[in-house]
């Protein structure tokens, strides 16, 4: 999964993208937040697991 796909999934469940220069900061109205890097290629599995843990959503 690349960063663009992940950001679309997070926005679909209510996260708001606050932008950034090299990273996107995504915040949910209930206070959950995470940071997604904006680089080429797929996001490493460990990073995806950490984002899933921070956001409380299930990612593949």
Secondary structure in CASP SS format (residue, H / E / C, confidence):
PFRMAT SS
TARGET T0000
AUTHOR 0000-0000-0000
METHOD secondary structure of the structure
MODEL  1
X C 1.00
X E 1.00
X H 1.00
X H 1.00
X H 1.00
X H 1.00
X H 1.00
X H 1.00
X H 1.00
X H 1.00
X H 1.00
X H 1.00
X C 1.00
X C 1.00
X C 1.00
X E 1.00
X E 1.00
X C 1.00
X C 1.00
X C 1.00
X C 1.00
X C 1.00
X E 1.00
X E 1.00
X E 1.00
X E 1.00
X E 1.00
X C 1.00
X C 1.00
X C 1.00
X C 1.00
X C 1.00
X E 1.00
X E 1.00
X E 1.00
X E 1.00
X E 1.00
X C 1.00
X C 1.00
X C 1.00
X C 1.00
X E 1.00
X C 1.00
X C 1.00
X H 1.00
X H 1.00
X H 1.00
X H 1.00
X H 1.00
X H 1.00
X H 1.00
X H 1.00
X H 1.00
X H 1.00
X H 1.00
X C 1.00
X C 1.00
X C 1.00
X C 1.00
X C 1.00
END
